[in-house]
Amino acid sequence: MLGAFRRSAVSHALRFSARAVSARPTPQRFQSLSSSISTPSYAPRSLFHSSSLLFNSQAAAETDIGDVGQDQVSSRFSELAEKNLVDPSIIRTLTEKMRIETMTDVQRETIPLSVRGDDVLAQAKTGTGKTIAFLIPVLQKLLNDPSVKRAQRGRGRFQRVPTDIRAIVISPTRELAEQIAVEASRLAQGSGIVVQTAVGGTQKRLKLQQVQREGCHILVATPGRLRDILSDEFSGVDAPNLSTLVLDEADRLLDDGFGPELMEIIQHWLPNPAEVPRQTLMFSATMAHEVMGMVRKTMKPDFSFVKTVRDDEAPTHIRVPQKVVFLEGFENILPALLQLAKRAYANRETSERPFKAIVYFNSTKEVNVAYETFDRLLNNPEDQSSGHPLGRMFIGEISSQLSQAARTRVADSFRRVKSGILFSSDVTARGMDFPDVTHVIQIGLPKKREDYIHRLGRTARANKTGEGWIFIHPAEKNAFRRTLHGIPVELDTSSLPVASLDLTMDLETSPRPSKQTA
């Protein structure tokens, strides 16, 4: 597939659809936009005992969550402070600096339970505010504990504190861990609580020096790097006073094969909860058998279960409009993609939402070639000042080839912009939240059905709309039907004419009849 991305062939093809392609000397700038959060309207809750751990909510006895229940806490964050559940400084940061005033279901249902000390298992979709749902109780517990030595401000900045890790948040990916750490640092601003990360792709020695220099109360980590530093007797990092353990995206952690590492960390490198009391918070989109097995091994018997996913709610891959385009050849990929982007850009004045797309490829090399090509487009190849056919739209790439710092910068930029295209491998397909993504475009058939579904889940989040596209080579047709059987993907034969052109012929040659038959 990569061979069909040759620059000469791409340039030849894009002239038809974009009038010209050429090298652009400097990267384009972008505009920023604040994100917004909207909330759904349902939130059943239940309480489980370990003897009733079954993979369905009927095994749970529906209970009242007591004096901090939903009847006393509305959807406004400010009421958490008014009822002395959460420190006013945290709420002010949320409402005044982060401009988030209303709780989502998972936040409204889990925060009171977590603040009072329950172990909590929460089933919630990604993009519903899970990060804030567990960070607020973690911070509140630290603020309530007089034994926690917080950094004190002096000479205009906070003085270092001894490393005293009280909370560990485990995430399946570096990107998600970095995202969580950013949110935690924002919430902890001015409190003296220190947040650090431990993820792969960064220099271990430098990170350890940073922890020793600045201290650490909350450590956000990926499983491999966490085990690495905790098992290293020379790292100088341990957590003898750990009071909270958070497993975010628990199903993803186990799907990705981190189960043995997690159990090694919990059983060998964290303090015994019988000796050092520990609260465990677990968040997962699904309640698979493996998740319930982890629950049995890590959570108290009287843990609380919160479910914010309706049994009758259609999943994203059923309710989001999806289209498949069968290409004439691999060389049609970028021209068809540009045609789709240009059409959205041309309609930007009348569209309800600006075009913001994630384009997924199955290899990092394809990601890079597509990004480099799009980033250098010009309206007129002979005129360096002719401008980009997509104006000043943000264009970026994320893949495992980039350093962690570079990936974080691109992800943060894409979150902020109003309109843009992010070329990505599967590193962003689960757990990462990008506001207001209107399109998910998948190039080629993913390796697994689940990959297709998780990629598609980056759009239509937080009660917003979105759409999915997949570009398929004729050789993939049979595999496409087998892999995505039962998913309502509509065949598109006309909206992207360049997809069916024979781009190996001269541009003046009439296109052959479309091969796009289901």
C-alpha positions as CSV (number, residue, x, y, z in Angstrom):
1,M,0.0,0.0,0.0
2,L,2.8,2.4,0.9
3,G,4.3,2.1,-2.6
4,A,1.2,3.7,-4.1
5,F,1.9,6.8,-2.0
6,R,4.9,7.8,-4.2
7,R,5.2,11.6,-4.3
8,S,5.1,11.8,-8.1
9,A,1.9,9.7,-8.3
10,V,0.3,11.7,-5.4
11,S,1.2,15.0,-7.1
12,H,-0.3,13.8,-10.4
13,A,-3.5,12.7,-8.7
14,L,-3.9,15.8,-6.5
15,R,-3.7,18.2,-9.4
16,F,-7.1,16.8,-10.5
17,S,-8.7,17.3,-7.2
18,A,-6.8,20.3,-5.7
19,R,-5.4,21.9,-8.8
20,A,-1.9,21.7,-7.6
21,V,0.6,20.1,-5.2
22,S,4.0,21.5,-4.2
23,A,6.4,21.7,-1.3
24,R,5.5,24.3,1.2
25,P,8.5,25.8,3.0
26,T,7.0,26.3,6.5
27,P,4.4,24.6,8.6
28,Q,1.0,26.3,8.9
29,R,-0.3,28.0,12.0
30,F,-3.5,27.2,13.7
31,Q,-6.2,28.9,15.7
32,S,-7.4,27.8,19.2
33,L,-10.7,27.1,20.7
34,S,-11.8,26.2,24.2
35,S,-13.5,22.9,24.6
36,S,-17.0,22.4,26.0
37,I,-18.7,19.6,28.0
38,S,-22.3,18.5,27.7
39,T,-24.0,16.0,29.9
40,P,-26.4,13.1,29.4
41,S,-29.4,12.5,31.6
42,Y,-29.4,9.1,33.1
43,A,-27.5,7.4,35.9
44,P,-28.6,4.2,37.5
45,R,-26.5,2.9,40.4
46,S,-26.0,-0.4,42.3
47,L,-24.0,-1.9,45.1
48,F,-22.2,-5.2,44.6
49,H,-20.6,-7.7,46.9
50,S,-17.9,-10.0,45.8
51,S,-20.1,-13.0,46.2
52,S,-22.4,-11.6,43.5
53,L,-19.8,-10.6,40.9
54,L,-21.6,-11.5,37.7
55,F,-21.4,-9.9,34.3
56,N,-24.7,-8.3,34.4
57,S,-26.4,-5.5,36.4
58,Q,-29.2,-7.9,37.5
59,A,-26.8,-9.5,40.0
60,A,-26.6,-6.3,41.9
61,A,-29.0,-5.1,44.6
62,E,-30.2,-1.6,43.8
63,T,-29.4,0.5,46.8
64,D,-29.6,4.1,48.0
65,I,-26.1,5.7,48.2
66,G,-27.0,7.3,51.5
67,D,-26.5,10.7,52.8
68,V,-24.3,11.8,49.9
69,G,-26.6,10.4,47.2
70,Q,-28.1,11.8,44.1
71,D,-31.0,13.2,45.9
72,Q,-28.7,15.6,47.6
73,V,-26.2,16.4,44.9
74,S,-27.5,18.0,41.7
75,S,-25.6,18.4,38.4
76,R,-23.8,21.5,39.5
77,F,-20.2,21.2,40.7
78,S,-20.7,24.2,43.0
79,E,-23.1,22.1,45.2
80,L,-20.2,19.7,46.0
81,A,-18.5,22.6,47.7
82,E,-21.8,23.9,49.3
83,K,-22.4,20.5,50.9
84,N,-18.7,20.3,52.1
85,L,-18.0,17.3,49.9
86,V,-15.2,18.9,47.9
87,D,-12.8,21.8,48.8
88,P,-14.0,25.1,47.3
89,S,-10.6,25.7,45.8
90,I,-11.0,22.7,43.5
91,I,-14.5,23.8,42.5
92,R,-13.3,27.3,41.8
93,T,-10.6,25.9,39.5
94,L,-13.2,23.8,37.7
95,T,-15.8,26.6,37.3
96,E,-13.6,29.7,36.9
97,K,-10.5,28.5,35.2
98,M,-11.6,25.4,33.4
99,R,-15.1,26.7,32.8
100,I,-16.8,23.5,33.7
101,E,-19.9,24.0,35.8
102,T,-22.1,21.0,35.2
103,M,-21.4,17.4,36.1
104,T,-21.8,14.5,33.8
105,D,-23.6,11.3,35.0
106,V,-20.4,9.5,35.9
107,Q,-19.2,12.5,37.8
108,R,-22.4,13.1,39.6
109,E,-22.8,9.4,40.6
110,T,-19.2,8.5,41.5
111,I,-17.7,11.6,43.2
112,P,-19.9,11.4,46.4
113,L,-19.2,7.7,46.7
114,S,-15.5,8.1,46.2
115,V,-15.2,11.1,48.5
116,R,-16.7,9.2,51.3
117,G,-14.1,6.5,50.8
118,D,-15.9,3.7,48.9
119,D,-14.1,1.5,46.4
120,V,-15.9,2.3,43.2
121,L,-16.3,0.4,39.9
122,A,-17.8,2.6,37.2
123,Q,-19.0,1.6,33.8
124,A,-19.0,4.6,31.5
125,K,-18.2,5.4,27.9
126,T,-15.1,7.3,27.0
127,G,-15.6,11.0,26.6
128,T,-18.0,11.3,29.5
129,G,-15.7,13.0,32.0
130,K,-14.2,10.0,33.8
131,T,-10.9,11.7,34.4
132,I,-12.4,14.5,36.5
133,A,-14.6,11.9,38.2
134,F,-11.7,10.2,39.8
135,L,-9.3,13.1,40.1
136,I,-11.5,15.2,42.3
137,P,-11.8,12.5,45.0
138,V,-8.0,11.8,44.8
139,L,-7.2,15.5,45.4
140,Q,-9.8,15.8,48.1
141,K,-8.4,12.9,50.0
142,L,-4.9,14.5,49.9
143,L,-6.2,17.9,51.0
144,N,-8.0,16.2,53.9
145,D,-5.0,14.3,55.1
146,P,-2.9,16.4,57.6
147,S,0.1,14.0,57.2
148,V,0.5,15.0,53.6
149,K,3.3,17.6,53.3
150,R,2.3,19.9,50.5
151,A,4.6,22.3,48.7
152,Q,4.6,25.8,50.2
153,R,5.0,28.9,48.1
154,G,8.1,30.8,48.7
155,R,9.9,33.5,46.6
156,G,7.2,33.3,44.0
157,R,7.2,29.6,43.5
158,F,6.6,26.4,45.4
159,Q,9.4,24.8,47.4
160,R,10.1,21.1,46.8
161,V,8.6,18.5,49.0
162,P,9.8,15.0,49.8
163,T,8.5,12.3,47.5
164,D,5.4,10.9,49.1
165,I,3.3,9.1,46.6
166,R,-0.3,8.8,47.9
167,A,-2.1,8.1,44.7
168,I,-1.2,6.1,41.6
169,V,-3.3,6.4,38.4
170,I,-2.6,3.6,35.9
171,S,-3.5,4.2,32.2
172,P,-3.1,1.9,29.2
173,T,-1.3,4.4,27.0
174,R,1.3,7.2,27.3
175,E,-1.0,9.7,25.6
176,L,-3.8,9.1,28.0
177,A,-1.5,9.2,31.0
178,E,-0.1,12.5,29.8
179,Q,-3.7,13.8,29.3
180,I,-4.7,12.7,32.8
181,A,-1.6,14.4,34.3
182,V,-2.4,17.7,32.6
183,E,-5.9,17.6,34.0
184,A,-4.6,16.7,37.5
185,S,-2.1,19.5,37.5
186,R,-4.8,22.0,36.4
187,L,-7.1,20.9,39.2
188,A,-4.2,20.9,41.8
189,Q,-3.0,24.4,40.8
190,G,-2.2,26.4,43.9
191,S,-2.8,23.5,46.3
192,G,0.8,22.3,46.7
193,I,-0.1,18.9,45.4
194,V,2.6,17.6,43.0
195,V,1.7,15.5,40.0
196,Q,4.3,13.5,38.0
197,T,4.2,11.0,35.2
198,A,6.0,7.7,34.5
199,V,5.5,6.6,30.9
200,G,7.5,4.9,28.2
201,G,9.0,7.0,25.5
202,T,10.6,9.4,28.0
203,Q,14.0,9.3,29.5
204,K,13.7,7.4,32.7
205,R,16.7,8.9,34.4
206,L,15.6,12.5,33.8
207,K,12.1,11.7,35.0
208,L,13.4,10.1,38.2
209,Q,15.6,13.2,38.8
210,Q,12.5,15.4,38.3
211,V,10.6,13.4,40.9
212,Q,13.5,13.6,43.4
213,R,13.8,17.3,42.7
214,E,10.1,18.3,42.8
215,G,8.5,15.6,44.9
216,C,5.4,13.6,44.0
217,H,2.0,13.1,45.5
218,I,0.1,11.8,42.5
219,L,1.9,9.5,40.0
220,V,0.2,8.9,36.6
221,A,1.8,5.9,34.9
222,T,1.6,3.2,32.3
223,P,2.0,-0.3,33.6
224,G,5.4,-1.1,32.1
225,R,7.2,2.0,33.3
226,L,5.5,1.8,36.7
227,R,6.7,-1.7,37.3
228,D,10.1,-0.7,36.0
229,I,10.6,2.1,38.5
230,L,9.0,0.4,41.5
231,S,11.0,-2.8,41.0
232,D,14.3,-0.8,40.6
233,E,15.9,-0.5,44.0
234,F,18.1,2.4,42.7
235,S,15.2,4.5,41.4
236,G,14.5,6.1,44.7
237,V,10.7,5.8,44.0
238,D,8.3,3.8,46.1
239,A,4.9,4.3,47.6
240,P,4.8,3.0,51.2
241,N,1.9,5.4,52.1
242,L,-0.3,4.8,49.0
243,S,-3.9,5.5,49.8
244,T,-5.6,5.5,46.4
245,L,-5.1,3.3,43.3
246,V,-7.0,4.2,40.1
247,L,-7.2,1.9,37.1
248,D,-8.5,3.9,34.2
249,E,-9.7,2.2,31.0
250,A,-9.5,-1.2,32.9
251,D,-10.9,-3.2,30.0
252,R,-8.2,-1.7,27.7
253,L,-5.5,-2.4,30.2
254,L,-6.5,-6.1,30.2
255,D,-7.2,-6.3,26.5
256,D,-3.7,-5.1,25.8
257,G,-2.2,-7.8,28.0
258,F,-1.3,-5.8,31.0
259,G,-3.1,-8.1,33.5
260,P,0.1,-9.9,34.7
261,E,2.0,-6.7,35.1
262,L,-0.9,-5.1,37.0
263,M,-1.0,-8.0,39.4
264,E,2.7,-8.0,39.9
265,I,2.6,-4.3,40.7
266,I,-0.3,-4.6,43.1
267,Q,0.8,-7.7,44.9
268,H,4.6,-7.1,45.1
269,W,5.4,-3.4,44.7
270,L,2.5,-1.7,46.5
271,P,1.9,-1.8,50.3
272,N,-0.4,-4.5,51.7
273,P,-3.9,-2.9,52.0
274,A,-4.4,-4.8,55.2
275,E,-1.5,-2.8,56.7
276,V,-1.9,0.5,54.7
277,P,-5.7,1.1,54.0
278,R,-6.2,1.7,50.3
279,Q,-9.1,2.9,48.2
280,T,-9.4,1.5,44.6
281,L,-11.3,3.2,41.8
282,M,-11.8,1.4,38.6
283,F,-13.3,2.8,35.4
284,S,-14.2,0.8,32.4
285,A,-16.3,1.1,29.2
286,T,-17.3,-2.6,29.4
287,M,-17.7,-5.2,32.2
288,A,-15.9,-8.0,30.5
289,H,-15.0,-11.2,32.4
290,E,-11.4,-10.1,32.7
291,V,-12.5,-6.9,34.4
292,M,-14.6,-8.7,36.9
293,G,-11.7,-11.0,37.7
294,M,-9.5,-7.9,38.4
295,V,-12.3,-6.5,40.6
296,R,-12.3,-9.7,42.7
297,K,-8.5,-9.4,43.3
298,T,-8.2,-5.7,44.0
299,M,-11.4,-4.2,45.4
300,K,-13.1,-4.5,48.8
301,P,-16.2,-6.8,49.0
302,D,-18.6,-3.9,49.6
303,F,-17.4,-1.8,46.6
304,S,-20.0,0.4,44.9
305,F,-20.9,-0.2,41.2
306,V,-22.1,2.7,39.1
307,K,-23.4,2.2,35.6
308,T,-24.0,5.1,33.3
309,V,-24.5,3.2,30.1
310,R,-28.1,2.3,29.4
311,D,-28.8,-1.3,28.4
312,D,-31.0,0.0,25.5
313,E,-28.5,2.6,24.3
314,A,-27.2,2.1,20.8
315,P,-23.4,2.0,20.7
316,T,-21.5,4.5,18.6
317,H,-20.9,2.1,15.7
318,I,-24.6,1.5,15.4
319,R,-26.0,5.0,15.7
320,V,-23.3,7.1,13.9
321,P,-23.7,7.4,10.1
322,Q,-20.9,5.5,8.3
323,K,-19.9,5.3,4.7
324,V,-17.5,3.1,2.7
325,V,-15.8,4.2,-0.5
326,F,-14.2,1.6,-2.7
327,L,-11.2,3.0,-4.4
328,E,-9.9,2.5,-7.9
329,G,-6.5,2.0,-6.5
330,F,-4.2,2.9,-3.6
331,E,-3.1,6.0,-5.5
332,N,-6.7,7.3,-5.0
333,I,-6.5,7.5,-1.2
334,L,-5.1,11.0,-0.8
335,P,-7.0,12.6,-3.6
336,A,-10.3,11.3,-2.3
337,L,-9.3,12.4,1.2
338,L,-8.5,15.9,0.0
339,Q,-11.8,16.0,-1.9
340,L,-13.7,15.2,1.2
341,A,-11.8,17.8,3.3
342,K,-12.1,20.5,0.6
343,R,-15.8,20.0,0.4
344,A,-16.1,20.4,4.1
345,Y,-13.9,23.5,4.1
346,A,-15.9,25.0,1.3
347,N,-19.1,24.6,3.4
348,R,-17.5,26.0,6.6
349,E,-19.7,29.1,6.6
350,T,-23.0,27.2,6.5
351,S,-22.0,24.1,8.4
352,E,-23.2,23.8,12.0
353,R,-19.8,22.6,13.2
354,P,-16.4,23.1,11.7
355,F,-14.7,20.2,10.0
356,K,-12.4,18.4,12.5
357,A,-11.2,15.0,11.4
358,I,-9.0,12.1,12.6
359,V,-7.6,10.1,9.7
360,Y,-6.4,6.6,10.8
361,F,-3.8,4.6,8.9
362,N,-2.6,1.1,9.7
363,S,1.1,1.9,9.7
364,T,3.2,4.8,11.0
365,K,4.9,5.3,7.6
366,E,1.5,5.9,5.9
367,V,0.7,8.4,8.6
368,N,3.9,10.3,8.0
369,V,3.6,10.3,4.1
370,A,0.0,11.5,4.3
371,Y,0.8,14.2,6.8
372,E,3.9,15.4,4.8
373,T,1.9,15.5,1.6
374,F,-1.1,17.4,3.0
375,D,1.1,19.8,4.9
376,R,2.8,20.9,1.7
377,L,-0.2,21.4,-0.5
378,L,-0.4,24.6,-2.5
379,N,-3.2,26.0,-4.7
380,N,-0.7,26.7,-7.4
381,P,2.5,24.6,-7.5
382,E,4.3,27.4,-9.3
383,D,3.5,30.0,-6.7
384,Q,4.8,29.6,-3.2
385,S,2.5,32.3,-2.0
386,S,-0.7,30.8,-3.5
387,G,-1.9,29.5,-0.2
388,H,-3.1,26.1,1.0
389,P,-6.3,24.6,-0.5
390,L,-7.6,24.1,3.1
391,G,-6.7,27.6,4.2
392,R,-5.2,27.8,7.7
393,M,-6.7,24.6,8.9
394,F,-4.5,22.8,11.4
395,I,-2.8,19.6,10.1
396,G,-0.9,17.3,12.4
397,E,0.3,13.7,12.9
398,I,0.6,11.4,15.8
399,S,2.3,8.0,15.7
400,S,4.7,5.9,17.7
401,Q,7.5,7.3,15.5
402,L,7.2,10.6,17.3
403,S,8.7,11.3,20.7
404,Q,6.4,11.4,23.6
405,A,6.9,15.2,23.9
406,A,6.1,15.7,20.3
407,R,2.9,13.5,20.5
408,T,1.8,15.5,23.5
409,R,2.3,18.8,21.7
410,V,0.3,17.7,18.7
411,A,-2.5,16.2,20.8
412,D,-2.8,19.4,22.8
413,S,-2.9,21.5,19.7
414,F,-5.5,19.4,18.0
415,R,-7.7,19.6,21.2
416,R,-7.6,23.4,21.1
417,V,-8.2,24.0,17.4
418,K,-11.6,24.7,16.0
419,S,-10.9,22.9,12.7
420,G,-8.2,20.5,11.6
421,I,-7.0,17.1,10.4
422,L,-5.1,14.8,12.6
423,F,-3.3,11.9,10.8
424,S,-2.9,9.1,13.3
425,S,-2.0,5.5,13.9
426,D,-3.9,3.5,16.6
427,V,-2.2,5.3,19.4
428,T,-5.1,7.7,19.7
429,A,-7.9,5.1,19.1
430,R,-8.8,4.5,22.7
431,G,-9.0,6.6,25.8
432,M,-7.9,9.9,24.3
433,D,-10.5,12.7,24.2
434,F,-10.4,15.2,21.4
435,P,-13.4,17.6,21.6
436,D,-15.7,18.2,18.7
437,V,-14.3,15.7,16.2
438,T,-16.9,15.6,13.3
439,H,-15.3,12.9,11.1
440,V,-13.4,9.7,11.7
441,I,-11.8,8.5,8.4
442,Q,-10.2,5.1,8.3
443,I,-7.8,4.3,5.4
444,G,-7.8,0.6,4.7
445,L,-9.4,-2.2,6.7
446,P,-8.2,-2.3,10.3
447,K,-6.7,-5.5,11.6
448,K,-9.7,-6.2,13.9
449,R,-13.3,-5.3,14.1
450,E,-12.7,-3.8,17.6
451,D,-10.1,-1.5,16.1
452,Y,-12.7,-0.1,13.7
453,I,-15.2,0.4,16.5
454,H,-12.7,2.1,18.8
455,R,-11.4,4.5,16.1
456,L,-15.0,5.4,15.3
457,G,-15.6,6.2,18.9
458,R,-13.4,9.3,18.7
459,T,-16.4,11.1,17.1
460,A,-20.0,11.7,18.3
461,R,-18.8,12.1,21.9
462,A,-20.5,14.0,24.7
463,N,-23.9,13.9,23.0
464,K,-22.6,15.5,19.8
465,T,-23.0,14.2,16.3
466,G,-20.3,12.8,13.9
467,E,-19.8,10.6,11.0
468,G,-17.4,7.8,9.9
469,W,-15.8,7.0,6.6
470,I,-13.7,4.1,5.5
471,F,-11.7,3.9,2.2
472,I,-11.3,0.4,0.9
473,H,-9.2,-1.0,-1.9
474,P,-11.0,-3.5,-4.2
475,A,-8.8,-6.3,-2.9
476,E,-10.2,-5.7,0.6
477,K,-13.9,-6.0,-0.3
478,N,-14.4,-9.6,0.9
479,A,-12.5,-9.0,4.1
480,F,-14.4,-5.8,4.6
481,R,-17.7,-7.6,4.5
482,R,-16.5,-10.3,6.9
483,T,-14.9,-8.0,9.4
484,L,-17.6,-5.4,9.6
485,H,-20.6,-7.6,9.1
486,G,-23.6,-6.3,11.0
487,I,-22.3,-2.7,11.2
488,P,-24.5,-0.3,9.3
489,V,-21.9,1.0,6.8
490,E,-23.5,2.6,3.7
491,L,-21.9,2.3,0.3
492,D,-21.0,5.7,-1.2
493,T,-20.6,5.6,-5.0
494,S,-20.9,9.3,-6.0
495,S,-19.9,11.9,-3.4
496,L,-16.1,11.5,-4.0
497,P,-15.7,11.1,-7.8
498,V,-11.9,11.1,-7.7
499,A,-12.0,7.9,-5.7
500,S,-13.1,6.0,-8.9
501,L,-10.7,7.6,-11.4
502,D,-7.9,5.7,-13.0
503,L,-5.1,7.9,-11.9
504,T,-2.5,5.8,-13.7
505,M,-3.8,7.4,-17.0
506,D,-3.4,10.9,-18.2
507,L,-5.7,13.5,-16.6
508,E,-7.4,14.2,-19.9
509,T,-8.5,10.6,-20.2
510,S,-12.1,10.0,-19.3
511,P,-12.5,8.0,-16.1
512,R,-13.5,4.4,-16.3
513,P,-17.0,3.4,-15.0
514,S,-17.0,3.2,-11.3
515,K,-16.3,-0.2,-9.7
516,Q,-18.1,0.7,-6.5
517,T,-20.5,-2.1,-6.2
518,A,-21.2,-3.6,-2.8
